Amino acid sequence: MKTIYVCEDSVTGIYSGIYDAWKSGKEEGECGIALKGLVEQELFCDYAEVEESWKKAAAVDRMIRKNLGERTHRDLYYALLSNDREKGNVVLGTMMAARRLPDSRRIMEHLSHPMVEKVFELSRSVGGEAHNLKGFLRFRELENGVLYAPITPKAQVLTCLAPHFADRLPLENWMIHDKNHQMFAVHEAGKQWVLAEETEEMRKKQKEKFDRVSVEEGQYVRLWKGFCRAISIEERKNPGCQLSHLPLRYRPNMTEFAGENIR
């Protein structure tokens, strides 16, 4: 009978579930991973709740690095950061599929396998989102001098972003706030960055502080807004003027813009 291991939606939780599934000795198709709160009951299946453990997670992490290589380790890790409910299952399936290969380090080349293909897609999606945030993320200076950047990513990308900014801002106090997953990446000047979970109490106390920026930051904001207004072109705000450059067959009903400044 198939056994589904139910674990927390975190890298540590899913690695703990993979540890239990691997230790059971079951083959691919005889076990699976499900996330708490997202379990869809299946017929003829047993469900086992996983005890989250750093020791289990560390053992799985070492096994992946040793037997599958660093490149595959990165792909599997990125896949686990995604918001896909099947991520634990496809990572476990990929690892089990690698056991049948003469060279398990080449597992990610076997995209004909549905589990490997899904891991590749998830890894690419998370990597792309993290790459974009590295370029577009902007900090603002709060009253207390801490650099603060709120983000709302689909994936749990804080562990991808924090090393990047720790390398570039090693002597600054900064924090990146993942509002979607209620997490912070916090860096104290001259020290290592850490992850912190956002609690309800913290959310109530800190909300106003995050809105209060330093005097210098406020001046830069006003200068930037003034600059944008100074270089703005009126026609860009005029829907009728914009539509006049489109072929007739692509233009919507102009009555939709009644009341607009159409010239």
N, C-alpha and C positions, 0 to 999 in steps of 0.2 A: 504494500500500500504506500502511496506517495505521502511524504511528510513535508509540510510547509512550515518553515521556521519564521515566526513573527518577531520582528525586531524594530527598534527605534529608527527614525529617519535621520540617521547621522552616519558618518563614515565609521566611527567606532561601533555603532550598533549593527550596521550591516556586516562589517568584518566579523563581528562576534557571531552573527547568524551563519556566515559562510564557514567559520571555524567549526560550529556544531554540525553543520551539514557535511562538511568534509570528514570530520571525525567519525561520523556515523557509518562511513564506508559505502553509502548508497551511490548508484550510478546516475548519470544524466537522465532526467525524466522521472527519477524516483524521489527527487527532493526539489524544493524551491524556496524562495525567499519572498516574504510579504512584509509590508510596512504597517505598523500599528495605525489603526484608524482608516486604513485603505484596503482592508482584507475583503476579498470577494469569496464567499464560501463556495467550495467545489465539492462534488460528490466523491466518495471513496478516498478521502484525504484525511490525514491526521494533522492537527495543528499543535505546534510546540512553541511556547513563549521563550524567547531567548533572553538570557541574563547578560546584559551589556558588561564588557570587561576590557580594560586597556590591555591586559595580558593576552587575551585572545586576539584582539585587533593587531597587536604588535607581532604575534606569531604569524598571522596571515600576511601582514605586510612584508615580513622577512621572506616568507615562502615565495611571494610574487616576485620580489626583487631577485631572488636567487635563481628561480626556475624559469621565469618569463622575461626577465630583463627590465631595465629602467624605462625603455620606451613604452612597453606594454603596461608597466606599473603606472606610468603617467596617464595612459588612455583609460585604464580601469578606474583610477582615482578621479579623473575628470568626470567620467560617467556617473560616479556616485555623488557628485556635486549637483547633478541635474535635478530637475523637478519632475522627472518621469517616474511614475509609480512602479514600473517594472525594472528599474535600474539594478536592484539587488539580484533579481532573478537572472538578468542577462549577464551580469558580471560573473555570477556563479557558473552559469552555463558555458561562458567563454573559458573559464579556468578548467572546467571538466573536459571541454573539447580539446584543450591543449595537451591533456594527458595522453591522447591517442596519436600525437604527432611525434615523429622521430626527433624533431627539433622544436621544442615547445616555445622557444623564443620567437618563432615566426608565426605565432598564432594569429596576429593581427593582419597577416597577408591573406588569410582564408576568409575573405568577405562573402563567400558563397554560403557560409554557415550563418543562419539568421541571428544567433546570439552575438557573434562577432560583428556582423554588420550593424546591429543595433548599438553595440558599444562604440563602434567607430563614429556613428552619427551623433550620439550623445556627447562623446569626447570633443568632436569638432564643434558642436554647438556651444558647449561650455567654454572651450578655448577661444572661440570667436567673441563671445560676450565679454570674457575677461580681457582680451586684447583691446576691444573697443573702450572699455572702462579705463584702462591704463592711459589711453590717449585723451579721453573726454572728461574724466573725473577732475573736479576742481575743488580746492579747499577754500574755506573762508575763515578768517581769524575771529575768534570769539573774544569777549571782554577779558577773559582770563588768559588770553594769549595762546590758547590751544587752537590748532588748525583742525577744522571740522568739515567733513564731506558726507552728506547723506546720499544714499543710492537706493534704487528699488530694482535689483536684478531678478531675473527669473531663477537663476541657479545660485547656489551657495558659493560665491566666488571670492569671499573674503580671504581665504588662504592662498588664492592666486594673486590677489592684489597687494596684500600686506608685505611680502618680501620685496616686491618691486619698489614700493614707496619707502620701505625701511632702508633700502640701498641708496635711494636718491635723497632722502630727508633724514639722515641718521642723527642729526643734532637738533631736531624739532620735536615738539610734543604734538602729536596728531592722533586723530581717530577717524575711522571710516565707519559709518553707521548704515548697516543693511536693514532698512525698515521692513522689508518683506519677510525676513527670517528672524527679526528681533535679535540681531547680533551686532557686536562691535569688534573691530580690530583696533587695538589701542597700542600706541607706541610712546614710550617715555624717552626723552632725549638721551642718547648714548646707551640705551638698553635694547633688549629684544622686544619685539612686538608680542602681544598676547590676544587671545580671543576672549570675549566676555559676553555673557547672555544678558539680554535686556529684560528686566523684570517689570511688572506692572508698577511697582512703587518707583522704580527708577524712571519710568516713562513719564509719570506725573510730575516728579520733581525736576527733571532735566529739560522738559519741553520748552519752557520759557528761556532757559539759559542758552539753548541752541539757536534761538531767534535773536539774541542780543549779540551784535558784532562789535568789534573794537572801533574806536574813532577813526583810525586809519583805514580800516576796511570799509566803513561807511562812506568815507571820502572817495575811495576808489569806485564804489558802487555808483555814487552820484555822478562822478566824472564819466564813467562808462555809459550810463543812461543818457547823459547830455550829449556825448559823442554820437551815440546811435541816433538820437533825434536830429542832430545837426546834419548828418549825412543821409538821412532818410529821403526817399523820393516819393512824392505824393501819389504818383501813378501806381506805385506798388500796392497802395492801400485801396485802389479803385477797382472793384471787380469788373465793372463795365469796360474799363480801359484794358484790363488784362484779357477779357474775353474777345475784344475786338481783334486780337492777333490770332485767334483760332479760326480754322475753316468753319464755314457756316454749319456743316453737318454735325460738328462737334459741340456747337454752342447750345447750352440749355436755354429754357424759356427766359427771356430777358425780364419778364414781369416778376421773376423771383427776386430781382434786385430793386424792386420799387422802393423808393425812399432813399436809395444810395446815391452818392454823388457821381452819376453817370454822365460822361461827357462824350 
